[in-house]
């Protein structure tokens, strides 16, 4: 018997679960009960005059698709 490493087979790409996040706007980040660093940074950016934003992925809305 050989004492080699046991290699774990990788799952095919089609079998892996993909993580999905909802995009939230600055008004949602402003009233969030558990603010994250990314949300606070986005909120501060949107406070500047003339800034345009498309939202930020919220880690609290993580789902698997």
PyMOL Python script that loads the backbone (N, CA, C, O; Angstrom):
from pymol import cmd

cmd.read_pdbstr("""\
ATOM      1  N   UNK A   1       0.830  -1.178   0.000  1.00  0.00           N
ATOM      2  CA  UNK A   1       0.000   0.000   0.000  1.00  0.00           C
ATOM      3  C   UNK A   1       0.875   1.242   0.000  1.00  0.00           C
ATOM      4  O   UNK A   1       1.864   1.311   0.731  1.00  0.00           O
ATOM      5  N   UNK A   2       0.526   2.188  -0.791  1.00  0.00           N
ATOM      6  CA  UNK A   2       1.294   3.429  -0.839  1.00  0.00           C
ATOM      7  C   UNK A   2       0.636   4.465   0.060  1.00  0.00           C
ATOM      8  O   UNK A   2      -0.580   4.460   0.249  1.00  0.00           O
ATOM      9  N   UNK A   3       1.442   5.336   0.602  1.00  0.00           N
ATOM     10  CA  UNK A   3       0.946   6.388   1.491  1.00  0.00           C
ATOM     11  C   UNK A   3       0.986   7.730   0.767  1.00  0.00           C
ATOM     12  O   UNK A   3       1.635   8.672   1.222  1.00  0.00           O
ATOM     13  N   UNK A   4       0.298   7.805  -0.343  1.00  0.00           N
ATOM     14  CA  UNK A   4       0.252   9.048  -1.113  1.00  0.00           C
ATOM     15  C   UNK A   4      -0.860   9.951  -0.620  1.00  0.00           C
ATOM     16  O   UNK A   4      -1.676   9.575   0.223  1.00  0.00           O
ATOM     17  N   UNK A   5      -0.866  11.148  -1.171  1.00  0.00           N
ATOM     18  CA  UNK A   5      -1.916  12.104  -0.813  1.00  0.00           C
ATOM     19  C   UNK A   5      -3.240  11.680  -1.441  1.00  0.00           C
ATOM     20  O   UNK A   5      -3.286  11.163  -2.557  1.00  0.00           O
ATOM     21  N   UNK A   6      -4.293  11.910  -0.705  1.00  0.00           N
ATOM     22  CA  UNK A   6      -5.624  11.650  -1.235  1.00  0.00           C
ATOM     23  C   UNK A   6      -6.112  12.952  -1.861  1.00  0.00           C
ATOM     24  O   UNK A   6      -6.209  13.977  -1.186  1.00  0.00           O
ATOM     25  N   UNK A   7      -6.412  12.904  -3.133  1.00  0.00           N
ATOM     26  CA  UNK A   7      -6.865  14.112  -3.824  1.00  0.00           C
ATOM     27  C   UNK A   7      -8.384  14.107  -3.891  1.00  0.00           C
ATOM     28  O   UNK A   7      -9.007  13.084  -4.172  1.00  0.00           O
ATOM     29  N   UNK A   8      -8.955  15.255  -3.632  1.00  0.00           N
ATOM     30  CA  UNK A   8     -10.402  15.422  -3.692  1.00  0.00           C
ATOM     31  C   UNK A   8     -10.769  15.829  -5.113  1.00  0.00           C
ATOM     32  O   UNK A   8     -10.177  16.744  -5.685  1.00  0.00           O
ATOM     33  N   UNK A   9     -11.745  15.142  -5.666  1.00  0.00           N
ATOM     34  CA  UNK A   9     -12.162  15.453  -7.026  1.00  0.00           C
ATOM     35  C   UNK A   9     -12.940  16.755  -7.030  1.00  0.00           C
ATOM     36  O   UNK A   9     -13.778  16.981  -6.157  1.00  0.00           O
ATOM     37  N   UNK A  10     -12.672  17.614  -8.004  1.00  0.00           N
ATOM     38  CA  UNK A  10     -13.390  18.878  -8.128  1.00  0.00           C
ATOM     39  C   UNK A  10     -14.750  18.635  -8.746  1.00  0.00           C
ATOM     40  O   UNK A  10     -14.918  17.774  -9.610  1.00  0.00           O
ATOM     41  N   UNK A  11     -15.721  19.415  -8.284  1.00  0.00           N
ATOM     42  CA  UNK A  11     -17.054  19.322  -8.858  1.00  0.00           C
ATOM     43  C   UNK A  11     -17.053  19.969 -10.236  1.00  0.00           C
ATOM     44  O   UNK A  11     -16.343  20.950 -10.460  1.00  0.00           O
ATOM     45  N   UNK A  12     -17.835  19.436 -11.150  1.00  0.00           N
ATOM     46  CA  UNK A  12     -17.973  20.119 -12.443  1.00  0.00           C
ATOM     47  C   UNK A  12     -18.569  21.511 -12.238  1.00  0.00           C
ATOM     48  O   UNK A  12     -19.306  21.740 -11.279  1.00  0.00           O
ATOM     49  N   UNK A  13     -18.253  22.428 -13.131  1.00  0.00           N
ATOM     50  CA  UNK A  13     -18.694  23.808 -13.003  1.00  0.00           C
ATOM     51  C   UNK A  13     -20.211  23.892 -12.919  1.00  0.00           C
ATOM     52  O   UNK A  13     -20.741  24.755 -12.219  1.00  0.00           O
ATOM     53  N   UNK A  14     -20.910  23.022 -13.613  1.00  0.00           N
ATOM     54  CA  UNK A  14     -22.369  23.078 -13.635  1.00  0.00           C
ATOM     55  C   UNK A  14     -22.985  22.662 -12.298  1.00  0.00           C
ATOM     56  O   UNK A  14     -24.141  22.994 -12.034  1.00  0.00           O
ATOM     57  N   UNK A  15     -22.244  21.943 -11.447  1.00  0.00           N
ATOM     58  CA  UNK A  15     -22.780  21.476 -10.162  1.00  0.00           C
ATOM     59  C   UNK A  15     -22.508  22.444  -9.021  1.00  0.00           C
ATOM     60  O   UNK A  15     -23.056  22.268  -7.933  1.00  0.00           O
ATOM     61  N   UNK A  16     -21.683  23.452  -9.233  1.00  0.00           N
ATOM     62  CA  UNK A  16     -21.346  24.397  -8.166  1.00  0.00           C
ATOM     63  C   UNK A  16     -22.470  25.398  -7.975  1.00  0.00           C
ATOM     64  O   UNK A  16     -23.120  25.817  -8.933  1.00  0.00           O
ATOM     65  N   UNK A  17     -22.691  25.778  -6.712  1.00  0.00           N
ATOM     66  CA  UNK A  17     -23.718  26.773  -6.425  1.00  0.00           C
ATOM     67  C   UNK A  17     -23.111  28.164  -6.548  1.00  0.00           C
ATOM     68  O   UNK A  17     -22.011  28.418  -6.056  1.00  0.00           O
ATOM     69  N   UNK A  18     -23.828  29.050  -7.202  1.00  0.00           N
ATOM     70  CA  UNK A  18     -23.354  30.413  -7.410  1.00  0.00           C
ATOM     71  C   UNK A  18     -23.999  31.327  -6.385  1.00  0.00           C
ATOM     72  O   UNK A  18     -25.203  31.244  -6.140  1.00  0.00           O
ATOM     73  N   UNK A  19     -23.197  32.200  -5.784  1.00  0.00           N
ATOM     74  CA  UNK A  19     -23.690  33.137  -4.789  1.00  0.00           C
ATOM     75  C   UNK A  19     -24.208  34.379  -5.501  1.00  0.00           C
ATOM     76  O   UNK A  19     -23.538  34.936  -6.370  1.00  0.00           O
ATOM     77  N   UNK A  20     -25.424  34.810  -5.118  1.00  0.00           N
ATOM     78  CA  UNK A  20     -26.039  35.987  -5.707  1.00  0.00           C
ATOM     79  C   UNK A  20     -26.307  37.006  -4.613  1.00  0.00           C
ATOM     80  O   UNK A  20     -26.745  36.649  -3.519  1.00  0.00           O
ATOM     81  N   UNK A  21     -26.046  38.271  -4.905  1.00  0.00           N
ATOM     82  CA  UNK A  21     -26.307  39.359  -3.977  1.00  0.00           C
ATOM     83  C   UNK A  21     -27.263  40.344  -4.629  1.00  0.00           C
ATOM     84  O   UNK A  21     -27.181  40.589  -5.833  1.00  0.00           O
ATOM     85  N   UNK A  22     -28.175  40.914  -3.837  1.00  0.00           N
ATOM     86  CA  UNK A  22     -29.047  41.962  -4.352  1.00  0.00           C
ATOM     87  C   UNK A  22     -28.288  43.280  -4.337  1.00  0.00           C
ATOM     88  O   UNK A  22     -27.491  43.540  -3.435  1.00  0.00           O
ATOM     89  N   UNK A  23     -28.543  44.110  -5.343  1.00  0.00           N
ATOM     90  CA  UNK A  23     -27.966  45.450  -5.373  1.00  0.00           C
ATOM     91  C   UNK A  23     -28.867  46.377  -4.570  1.00  0.00           C
ATOM     92  O   UNK A  23     -30.077  46.427  -4.793  1.00  0.00           O
ATOM     93  N   UNK A  24     -28.276  47.105  -3.639  1.00  0.00           N
ATOM     94  CA  UNK A  24     -29.047  48.043  -2.834  1.00  0.00           C
ATOM     95  C   UNK A  24     -28.515  49.449  -3.062  1.00  0.00           C
ATOM     96  O   UNK A  24     -27.341  49.637  -3.381  1.00  0.00           O
ATOM     97  N   UNK A  25     -29.386  50.427  -2.897  1.00  0.00           N
ATOM     98  CA  UNK A  25     -29.013  51.823  -3.083  1.00  0.00           C
ATOM     99  C   UNK A  25     -28.653  52.448  -1.746  1.00  0.00           C
ATOM    100  O   UNK A  25     -28.759  51.803  -0.703  1.00  0.00           O
ATOM    101  N   UNK A  26     -28.228  53.699  -1.777  1.00  0.00           N
ATOM    102  CA  UNK A  26     -27.741  54.367  -0.571  1.00  0.00           C
ATOM    103  C   UNK A  26     -28.830  54.554   0.476  1.00  0.00           C
ATOM    104  O   UNK A  26     -28.528  54.573   1.669  1.00  0.00           O
ATOM    105  N   UNK A  27     -30.083  54.692   0.065  1.00  0.00           N
ATOM    106  CA  UNK A  27     -31.143  54.855   1.060  1.00  0.00           C
ATOM    107  C   UNK A  27     -31.347  53.580   1.875  1.00  0.00           C
ATOM    108  O   UNK A  27     -31.710  53.649   3.049  1.00  0.00           O
ATOM    109  N   UNK A  28     -31.117  52.428   1.269  1.00  0.00           N
ATOM    110  CA  UNK A  28     -31.203  51.169   2.001  1.00  0.00           C
ATOM    111  C   UNK A  28     -30.032  51.035   2.969  1.00  0.00           C
ATOM    112  O   UNK A  28     -30.211  50.562   4.092  1.00  0.00           O
ATOM    113  N   UNK A  29     -28.847  51.443   2.553  1.00  0.00           N
ATOM    114  CA  UNK A  29     -27.671  51.389   3.429  1.00  0.00           C
ATOM    115  C   UNK A  29     -27.813  52.353   4.602  1.00  0.00           C
ATOM    116  O   UNK A  29     -27.295  52.086   5.686  1.00  0.00           O
ATOM    117  N   UNK A  30     -28.500  53.453   4.401  1.00  0.00           N
ATOM    118  CA  UNK A  30     -28.660  54.449   5.457  1.00  0.00           C
ATOM    119  C   UNK A  30     -29.503  53.925   6.611  1.00  0.00           C
ATOM    120  O   UNK A  30     -29.268  54.302   7.759  1.00  0.00           O
ATOM    121  N   UNK A  31     -30.477  53.068   6.335  1.00  0.00           N
ATOM    122  CA  UNK A  31     -31.356  52.565   7.389  1.00  0.00           C
ATOM    123  C   UNK A  31     -31.025  51.132   7.811  1.00  0.00           C
ATOM    124  O   UNK A  31     -31.786  50.518   8.559  1.00  0.00           O
ATOM    125  N   UNK A  32     -29.917  50.606   7.347  1.00  0.00           N
ATOM    126  CA  UNK A  32     -29.521  49.236   7.658  1.00  0.00           C
ATOM    127  C   UNK A  32     -29.200  49.095   9.150  1.00  0.00           C
ATOM    128  O   UNK A  32     -28.540  49.955   9.734  1.00  0.00           O
ATOM    129  N   UNK A  33     -29.675  47.998   9.762  1.00  0.00           N
ATOM    130  CA  UNK A  33     -29.425  47.755  11.185  1.00  0.00           C
ATOM    131  C   UNK A  33     -28.020  47.233  11.440  1.00  0.00           C
ATOM    132  O   UNK A  33     -27.478  47.433  12.527  1.00  0.00           O
ATOM    133  N   UNK A  34     -27.422  46.568  10.459  1.00  0.00           N
ATOM    134  CA  UNK A  34     -26.071  46.041  10.588  1.00  0.00           C
ATOM    135  C   UNK A  34     -25.220  46.549   9.427  1.00  0.00           C
ATOM    136  O   UNK A  34     -24.986  45.803   8.476  1.00  0.00           O
ATOM    137  N   UNK A  35     -24.754  47.792   9.476  1.00  0.00           N
ATOM    138  CA  UNK A  35     -24.007  48.351   8.350  1.00  0.00           C
ATOM    139  C   UNK A  35     -22.648  47.662   8.167  1.00  0.00           C
ATOM    140  O   UNK A  35     -21.976  47.306   9.135  1.00  0.00           O
ATOM    141  N   UNK A  36     -22.275  47.491   6.923  1.00  0.00           N
ATOM    142  CA  UNK A  36     -20.981  46.890   6.596  1.00  0.00           C
ATOM    143  C   UNK A  36     -20.052  47.972   6.049  1.00  0.00           C
ATOM    144  O   UNK A  36     -20.494  49.080   5.745  1.00  0.00           O
ATOM    145  N   UNK A  37     -18.792  47.655   5.928  1.00  0.00           N
ATOM    146  CA  UNK A  37     -17.797  48.616   5.462  1.00  0.00           C
ATOM    147  C   UNK A  37     -18.080  49.057   4.030  1.00  0.00           C
ATOM    148  O   UNK A  37     -17.966  50.239   3.705  1.00  0.00           O
ATOM    149  N   UNK A  38     -18.453  48.099   3.170  1.00  0.00           N
ATOM    150  CA  UNK A  38     -18.736  48.430   1.772  1.00  0.00           C
ATOM    151  C   UNK A  38     -19.923  49.369   1.666  1.00  0.00           C
ATOM    152  O   UNK A  38     -19.897  50.320   0.884  1.00  0.00           O
ATOM    153  N   UNK A  39     -20.976  49.108   2.456  1.00  0.00           N
ATOM    154  CA  UNK A  39     -22.164  49.949   2.437  1.00  0.00           C
ATOM    155  C   UNK A  39     -21.896  51.347   2.965  1.00  0.00           C
ATOM    156  O   UNK A  39     -22.396  52.326   2.412  1.00  0.00           O
ATOM    157  N   UNK A  40     -21.109  51.451   4.034  1.00  0.00           N
ATOM    158  CA  UNK A  40     -20.777  52.760   4.594  1.00  0.00           C
ATOM    159  C   UNK A  40     -19.923  53.576   3.635  1.00  0.00           C
ATOM    160  O   UNK A  40     -20.093  54.791   3.528  1.00  0.00           O
ATOM    161  N   UNK A  41     -19.005  52.910   2.938  1.00  0.00           N
ATOM    162  CA  UNK A  41     -18.164  53.596   1.953  1.00  0.00           C
ATOM    163  C   UNK A  41     -19.019  54.108   0.792  1.00  0.00           C
ATOM    164  O   UNK A  41     -18.816  55.224   0.313  1.00  0.00           O
ATOM    165  N   UNK A  42     -19.970  53.296   0.344  1.00  0.00           N
ATOM    166  CA  UNK A  42     -20.880  53.699  -0.733  1.00  0.00           C
ATOM    167  C   UNK A  42     -21.765  54.858  -0.285  1.00  0.00           C
ATOM    168  O   UNK A  42     -22.007  55.793  -1.048  1.00  0.00           O
ATOM    169  N   UNK A  43     -22.245  54.790   0.953  1.00  0.00           N
ATOM    170  CA  UNK A  43     -23.093  55.844   1.488  1.00  0.00           C
ATOM    171  C   UNK A  43     -22.329  57.165   1.564  1.00  0.00           C
ATOM    172  O   UNK A  43     -22.876  58.218   1.237  1.00  0.00           O
ATOM    173  N   UNK A  44     -21.068  57.112   1.994  1.00  0.00           N
ATOM    174  CA  UNK A  44     -20.253  58.322   2.059  1.00  0.00           C
ATOM    175  C   UNK A  44     -19.993  58.881   0.663  1.00  0.00           C
ATOM    176  O   UNK A  44     -19.980  60.097   0.469  1.00  0.00           O
ATOM    177  N   UNK A  45     -19.788  57.999  -0.302  1.00  0.00           N
ATOM    178  CA  UNK A  45     -19.554  58.442  -1.680  1.00  0.00           C
ATOM    179  C   UNK A  45     -20.793  59.132  -2.247  1.00  0.00           C
ATOM    180  O   UNK A  45     -20.685  60.123  -2.970  1.00  0.00           O
ATOM    181  N   UNK A  46     -21.969  58.602  -1.916  1.00  0.00           N
ATOM    182  CA  UNK A  46     -23.199  59.159  -2.450  1.00  0.00           C
ATOM    183  C   UNK A  46     -23.579  60.478  -1.770  1.00  0.00           C
ATOM    184  O   UNK A  46     -24.421  61.207  -2.293  1.00  0.00           O
ATOM    185  N   UNK A  47     -22.987  60.802  -0.630  1.00  0.00           N
ATOM    186  CA  UNK A  47     -23.250  62.066   0.049  1.00  0.00           C
ATOM    187  C   UNK A  47     -22.602  63.244  -0.674  1.00  0.00           C
ATOM    188  O   UNK A  47     -23.022  64.388  -0.503  1.00  0.00           O
ATOM    189  N   UNK A  48     -21.563  62.959  -1.493  1.00  0.00           N
ATOM    190  CA  UNK A  48     -20.874  64.016  -2.221  1.00  0.00           C
ATOM    191  C   UNK A  48     -21.780  64.579  -3.315  1.00  0.00           C
ATOM    192  O   UNK A  48     -22.591  63.862  -3.901  1.00  0.00           O
ATOM    193  N   UNK A  49     -21.626  65.852  -3.569  1.00  0.00           N
ATOM    194  CA  UNK A  49     -22.464  66.517  -4.550  1.00  0.00           C
ATOM    195  C   UNK A  49     -22.122  66.038  -5.968  1.00  0.00           C
ATOM    196  O   UNK A  49     -20.953  65.983  -6.350  1.00  0.00           O
ATOM    197  N   UNK A  50     -23.146  65.699  -6.728  1.00  0.00           N
ATOM    198  CA  UNK A  50     -22.968  65.300  -8.118  1.00  0.00           C
ATOM    199  C   UNK A  50     -22.587  63.845  -8.326  1.00  0.00           C
ATOM    200  O   UNK A  50     -22.302  63.455  -9.458  1.00  0.00           O
ATOM    201  N   UNK A  51     -22.570  63.033  -7.289  1.00  0.00           N
ATOM    202  CA  UNK A  51     -22.173  61.636  -7.476  1.00  0.00           C
ATOM    203  C   UNK A  51     -23.331  60.810  -8.019  1.00  0.00           C
ATOM    204  O   UNK A  51     -24.495  61.033  -7.685  1.00  0.00           O
ATOM    205  N   UNK A  52     -22.978  59.862  -8.855  1.00  0.00           N
ATOM    206  CA  UNK A  52     -23.940  58.975  -9.481  1.00  0.00           C
ATOM    207  C   UNK A  52     -23.560  57.559  -9.073  1.00  0.00           C
ATOM    208  O   UNK A  52     -22.394  57.172  -9.153  1.00  0.00           O
ATOM    209  N   UNK A  53     -24.544  56.796  -8.639  1.00  0.00           N
ATOM    210  CA  UNK A  53     -24.264  55.427  -8.221  1.00  0.00           C
ATOM    211  C   UNK A  53     -25.273  54.451  -8.789  1.00  0.00           C
ATOM    212  O   UNK A  53     -26.413  54.803  -9.091  1.00  0.00           O
ATOM    213  N   UNK A  54     -24.821  53.211  -8.926  1.00  0.00           N
ATOM    214  CA  UNK A  54     -25.677  52.154  -9.447  1.00  0.00           C
ATOM    215  C   UNK A  54     -26.045  51.136  -8.380  1.00  0.00           C
ATOM    216  O   UNK A  54     -26.664  50.118  -8.690  1.00  0.00           O
ATOM    217  N   UNK A  55     -25.684  51.385  -7.156  1.00  0.00           N
ATOM    218  CA  UNK A  55     -25.954  50.444  -6.087  1.00  0.00           C
ATOM    219  C   UNK A  55     -24.700  49.673  -5.710  1.00  0.00           C
ATOM    220  O   UNK A  55     -23.666  49.763  -6.372  1.00  0.00           O
ATOM    221  N   UNK A  56     -24.819  48.916  -4.632  1.00  0.00           N
ATOM    222  CA  UNK A  56     -23.707  48.119  -4.138  1.00  0.00           C
ATOM    223  C   UNK A  56     -24.257  46.743  -3.726  1.00  0.00           C
ATOM    224  O   UNK A  56     -25.356  46.674  -3.177  1.00  0.00           O
ATOM    225  N   UNK A  57     -23.521  45.647  -3.975  1.00  0.00           N
ATOM    226  CA  UNK A  57     -24.007  44.326  -3.571  1.00  0.00           C
ATOM    227  C   UNK A  57     -24.065  44.231  -2.039  1.00  0.00           C
ATOM    228  O   UNK A  57     -23.085  44.540  -1.361  1.00  0.00           O
ATOM    229  N   UNK A  58     -25.192  43.811  -1.507  1.00  0.00           N
ATOM    230  CA  UNK A  58     -25.378  43.723  -0.052  1.00  0.00           C
ATOM    231  C   UNK A  58     -25.103  42.310   0.414  1.00  0.00           C
ATOM    232  O   UNK A  58     -25.723  41.365  -0.074  1.00  0.00           O
ATOM    233  N   UNK A  59     -24.180  42.150   1.354  1.00  0.00           N
ATOM    234  CA  UNK A  59     -23.829  40.809   1.836  1.00  0.00           C
ATOM    235  C   UNK A  59     -24.927  40.191   2.693  1.00  0.00           C
ATOM    236  O   UNK A  59     -24.920  38.984   2.932  1.00  0.00           O
ATOM    237  N   UNK A  60     -25.861  41.002   3.154  1.00  0.00           N
ATOM    238  CA  UNK A  60     -26.947  40.491   3.979  1.00  0.00           C
ATOM    239  C   UNK A  60     -28.049  39.845   3.148  1.00  0.00           C
ATOM    240  O   UNK A  60     -28.931  39.182   3.694  1.00  0.00           O
ATOM    241  N   UNK A  61     -28.005  40.035   1.833  1.00  0.00           N
ATOM    242  CA  UNK A  61     -29.025  39.472   0.958  1.00  0.00           C
ATOM    243  C   UNK A  61     -28.464  38.324   0.127  1.00  0.00           C
ATOM    244  O   UNK A  61     -28.892  38.109  -1.007  1.00  0.00           O
ATOM    245  N   UNK A  62     -27.506  37.584   0.687  1.00  0.00           N
ATOM    246  CA  UNK A  62     -26.853  36.497  -0.050  1.00  0.00           C
ATOM    247  C   UNK A  62     -27.812  35.333  -0.256  1.00  0.00           C
ATOM    248  O   UNK A  62     -28.429  34.848   0.692  1.00  0.00           O
ATOM    249  N   UNK A  63     -27.931  34.890  -1.507  1.00  0.00           N
ATOM    250  CA  UNK A  63     -28.720  33.706  -1.845  1.00  0.00           C
ATOM    251  C   UNK A  63     -27.884  32.839  -2.767  1.00  0.00           C
ATOM    252  O   UNK A  63     -26.948  33.315  -3.409  1.00  0.00           O
ATOM    253  N   UNK A  64     -28.227  31.579  -2.826  1.00  0.00           N
ATOM    254  CA  UNK A  64     -27.520  30.658  -3.709  1.00  0.00           C
ATOM    255  C   UNK A  64     -28.434  30.306  -4.868  1.00  0.00           C
ATOM    256  O   UNK A  64     -29.579  29.894  -4.677  1.00  0.00           O
ATOM    257  N   UNK A  65     -27.909  30.475  -6.065  1.00  0.00           N
ATOM    258  CA  UNK A  65     -28.723  30.241  -7.255  1.00  0.00           C
ATOM    259  C   UNK A  65     -28.315  29.019  -7.997  1.00  0.00           C
ATOM    260  O   UNK A  65     -28.911  28.692  -9.024  1.00  0.00           O
TER     261      UNK A  65
END
""", "prot")
cmd.dss("prot")
cmd.show_as("cartoon", "prot")
cmd.util.cbc("prot")
cmd.orient("prot")
